[in-house]
Amino acid sequence: MLKANISSITRLRINEDGPGVRSVIFMCGCPLNCVWCCNPEICLSKRFRTLSFDELYQYIAKDIPYFVNSGGGITFSGGEPLLHTNYLMGFINQYCDNFSVAVETSLYTDISNIKALSPMIDRWYIDFKLFDEKKHIEYTGVSNEPIKSNLRYLASEIDKEKITITYPMIPGVNTSDENLYDMMTFLSELGIQSIELHPYRKFQEQKHKDVGLEPTVIDEISSELYGTIKYNFLNNGFVIPERNLYREKEKCKYLKAIRKQLCADETIPLEIKDCTFEGRCVGTCPQCEYELKFINEWGKNHDETM
């Protein structure tokens, strides 16, 4: 029985790490050693869960009504999820017929993994850091030639609209005019237009300290440089997707609307009430969870009587 080490699972991400309501599954392990790594705990912490397909499904199953009715699903992230390609393939084949699957990956993997997964993944989020190979080795510990080769293959085999480049903006490392020009030229040649800009944040240094690492001190990107880089991408034909994010009570209202519509569409005998939870609401207050549980149990009982 295949199992995988999973660092954490984050529920109810809305329009983050993919469209709609999503659960993000952070897989352990990564072949890169980026000096700015935003998730060092995934590779170095001894706190993880080793889950079979069935065990992982139990973590995400309750949110399937949200997935299906928002165009959402699950996102395999990490670390590097393609280290677990056989596990991903098995889980997707067994459980993911009615919701979407995305991956967040460096693409630093054997081409056979890309070929195996390319027909099964609905959205690819590819972390493209540096174009120059020597600098890529200096700052990540590995060559980027396999990454470029795999990206060329992927762009030739699937709908390019399924590919989004995620660009970590690291001042002093990859924000030079030369790197930006080389990146834009390469991506344009492949016909890839969608790109997300992810500025480095100082809080990442504390995450390194928390796992016993001495962090590399990096400045956050200035608003001026961020604006210039964003303008250059847009001016060269790239698309920076607008993400309609939902925070706290906005998230609660969004999820409530899904539950209310579900009850109306399926004639589920449940009154959807306003959330009265006080404080930082993330969609998991007792009232919201009760209503979601009722919907799931009603659907299960209804299916059994059909």
C-alpha positions in Angstrom: 0.0 0.0 0.0 1.4 3.3 -1.1 1.8 6.0 1.6 3.4 9.5 1.7 4.8 11.8 4.3 2.6 14.9 4.5 3.6 17.9 6.5 0.2 19.6 6.8 -3.1 20.0 5.1 -4.7 23.5 4.9 -8.4 23.7 4.3 -10.7 26.3 2.8 -8.2 28.3 0.7 -10.3 30.4 -1.6 -8.7 31.4 -4.9 -5.3 30.7 -3.5 -3.1 27.9 -4.9 -5.7 27.5 -7.6 -9.3 28.5 -8.3 -12.3 28.0 -6.0 -12.3 26.5 -2.6 -9.2 24.3 -2.1 -7.4 22.1 0.4 -3.6 22.4 0.0 -1.6 19.2 0.8 2.0 20.0 1.7 4.2 17.0 0.8 7.5 16.4 2.6 10.8 16.6 0.9 12.5 18.8 -1.7 15.5 18.3 -4.0 16.3 22.1 -3.9 17.9 24.1 -1.1 16.8 27.6 -1.8 18.4 30.2 0.5 15.0 32.0 0.8 12.9 28.8 1.2 9.4 29.8 2.5 8.7 26.4 3.9 11.9 25.0 5.5 9.9 23.1 8.1 8.5 20.8 5.4 11.9 19.3 4.8 13.5 19.6 8.2 10.7 19.1 10.8 10.1 15.6 12.1 6.4 16.5 12.5 4.5 14.9 9.7 1.8 12.3 9.0 2.3 9.2 6.9 -1.0 8.7 5.1 -2.4 6.1 2.8 -4.9 7.1 0.0 -7.9 6.4 2.2 -6.4 8.3 5.2 -5.7 11.4 3.0 -9.2 11.2 1.6 -10.7 11.3 5.1 -9.0 14.7 5.6 -10.4 16.3 2.4 -13.7 14.5 2.0 -15.8 16.8 4.1 -15.0 19.8 1.8 -15.9 18.1 -1.4 -19.3 20.0 -1.6 -17.3 23.2 -1.5 -14.9 21.9 -4.2 -17.6 20.8 -6.6 -19.7 24.0 -6.2 -16.9 26.5 -6.5 -14.8 25.0 -9.3 -12.2 24.1 -6.6 -10.4 21.0 -5.5 -7.1 20.0 -4.0 -3.6 21.3 -4.6 -0.5 19.2 -4.0 2.3 21.5 -2.8 5.4 21.1 -0.7 8.3 20.7 -0.6 8.2 19.1 -4.0 5.1 17.0 -4.7 6.6 15.4 -7.8 8.9 13.4 -5.5 5.7 11.5 -4.8 4.5 11.0 -8.4 3.3 7.4 -7.9 1.3 8.4 -4.8 -0.3 11.4 -6.6 -1.2 9.2 -9.6 -2.8 6.6 -7.4 -4.8 9.0 -5.3 -6.0 11.0 -8.3 -7.2 7.9 -10.1 -9.0 6.6 -7.0 -10.6 9.8 -5.6 -10.5 12.9 -7.8 -13.2 12.3 -10.4 -15.4 15.3 -9.5 -13.1 18.0 -8.5 -9.9 19.6 -9.9 -6.3 18.8 -9.0 -3.4 21.3 -9.1 0.3 21.0 -8.3 2.8 23.6 -7.1 6.2 22.4 -8.3 9.7 23.4 -9.2 9.6 20.9 -12.1 13.0 19.6 -10.9 12.2 16.0 -11.6 12.7 13.3 -14.1 10.8 13.8 -17.4 9.0 10.5 -16.9 7.1 12.0 -13.9 5.9 15.0 -16.1 4.8 12.6 -18.8 2.9 10.5 -16.3 1.1 13.4 -14.6 0.5 15.8 -17.5 -2.9 14.2 -18.5 -4.1 14.1 -14.9 -3.4 17.6 -13.6 -5.8 20.5 -14.2 -3.5 23.3 -13.1 0.3 23.6 -12.9 1.9 26.3 -10.8 5.6 26.3 -11.6 8.0 28.1 -9.4 10.5 29.6 -11.9 13.3 31.4 -9.9 16.3 32.2 -12.0 17.2 31.8 -15.7 21.0 31.7 -15.4 22.2 28.2 -14.6 25.2 29.2 -12.5 23.2 31.5 -10.3 20.5 28.9 -10.0 23.0 26.4 -8.7 24.4 29.1 -6.3 21.1 29.9 -4.8 19.2 26.6 -5.0 21.9 24.0 -5.0 20.8 22.5 -8.4 20.9 23.1 -12.1 17.9 24.6 -13.8 18.5 22.8 -17.0 16.1 19.9 -16.1 13.5 22.6 -15.1 13.7 24.3 -18.5 13.6 21.1 -20.4 10.6 19.9 -18.4 8.8 23.2 -18.9 9.4 23.0 -22.7 7.9 19.6 -22.8 4.9 20.5 -20.6 4.2 23.6 -22.7 4.2 21.5 -25.9 1.9 18.8 -24.5 -0.9 20.5 -22.6 -3.1 23.6 -22.9 -0.8 26.5 -22.0 -3.7 28.1 -20.1 -3.2 25.3 -17.5 0.3 26.7 -16.7 1.0 29.6 -14.3 4.5 30.6 -13.5 5.0 31.6 -9.9 7.9 34.0 -9.6 9.5 34.5 -6.1 10.8 38.1 -6.1 14.1 38.0 -4.1 15.9 41.4 -4.1 19.6 41.0 -5.0 19.0 37.5 -6.3 16.6 37.4 -9.2 15.2 40.9 -9.7 17.8 42.2 -12.1 16.9 43.5 -15.5 19.0 40.7 -17.1 17.2 37.9 -15.3 13.8 39.4 -16.0 14.6 39.8 -19.7 15.9 36.2 -20.0 12.8 34.9 -18.1 10.4 36.8 -20.2 12.1 35.8 -23.5 12.1 32.1 -22.5 8.5 32.0 -21.4 7.3 34.0 -24.4 9.0 31.5 -26.7 7.0 28.8 -25.0 3.7 30.7 -25.3 3.2 30.9 -21.5 1.5 34.1 -20.4 0.2 33.6 -16.9 2.5 34.7 -14.0 2.0 35.3 -10.3 4.4 37.6 -8.5 5.3 36.5 -5.0 7.4 39.0 -3.0 9.8 37.8 -0.4 8.7 38.4 3.2 10.9 38.9 6.2 8.9 36.5 8.4 10.5 33.7 6.4 13.7 34.3 8.3 12.0 33.3 11.5 10.8 30.1 10.0 14.5 29.2 9.3 15.4 29.9 12.9 12.6 27.7 14.1 14.1 24.7 12.4 17.6 25.5 13.5 18.9 27.2 10.4 20.8 30.4 10.2 18.7 32.5 7.8 20.1 34.4 4.9 19.3 38.0 5.5 17.3 39.3 2.5 15.5 42.6 2.2 11.9 42.8 1.2 11.2 44.2 -2.2 10.4 47.9 -2.4 7.0 48.9 -3.7 8.8 50.9 -6.5 10.7 47.8 -7.7 7.6 45.6 -7.4 5.7 48.1 -9.5 8.4 48.3 -12.1 8.6 44.5 -12.5 4.9 44.1 -12.6 4.7 46.8 -15.4 7.4 45.1 -17.4 5.6 41.8 -17.3 2.3 43.3 -18.3 4.0 45.5 -21.0 5.5 42.3 -22.5 2.2 40.5 -23.0 2.0 38.6 -19.7 -1.1 38.2 -17.6 -1.1 38.6 -13.9 -4.3 36.9 -12.7 -6.5 39.0 -10.4 -7.1 36.8 -7.3 -10.4 37.6 -5.6 -9.3 36.6 -2.1 -11.6 36.1 0.9 -10.5 36.8 4.4 -12.1 36.1 7.7 -15.9 37.1 7.6 -15.7 37.4 3.8 -14.7 33.7 3.7 -17.5 32.8 6.0 -20.0 34.6 3.8 -18.6 32.9 0.7 -18.9 29.4 2.1 -22.4 30.2 3.5 -23.5 31.1 0.1 -22.3 27.8 -1.3 -24.1 25.9 1.5 -27.3 27.9 0.9 -27.3 27.2 -2.8 -26.6 23.5 -2.2 -29.6 23.2 0.1 -31.8 25.0 -2.5 -30.6 22.9 -5.4 -30.8 19.5 -3.6 -33.9 20.3 -1.5 -31.9 19.7 1.7 -34.0 20.3 4.8 -31.6 22.7 6.5 -31.9 26.3 7.4 -28.6 28.1 6.8 -28.0 30.6 9.6 -25.8 33.6 9.9 -22.5 33.0 11.6 -22.4 34.5 15.0 -18.8 33.5 15.8 -16.8 36.4 17.2 -13.2 36.7 16.4 -11.1 35.6 13.4 -13.4 33.5 11.3 -11.8 31.0 8.9 -14.9 29.1 7.9 -14.6 26.5 10.5 -16.7 27.9 13.3 -19.1 25.4 15.0 -22.2 26.6 13.1 -20.4 26.4 9.7 -19.0 23.0 10.4 -22.4 21.7 11.7 -24.1 22.8 8.5 -21.4 21.3 6.3 -21.6 18.0 8.2 -25.4 18.0 7.9 -25.1 18.5 4.1 -22.6 15.6 3.8 -24.7 13.2 5.9 -27.9 14.1 4.0 -26.1 13.5 0.7 -24.7 10.1 1.9 -28.1 8.9 3.3 -29.9 10.2 0.1 -27.5 8.2 -2.1 -27.9 5.1 -0.1 -31.7 5.2 -0.6 -31.5 5.8 -4.3 
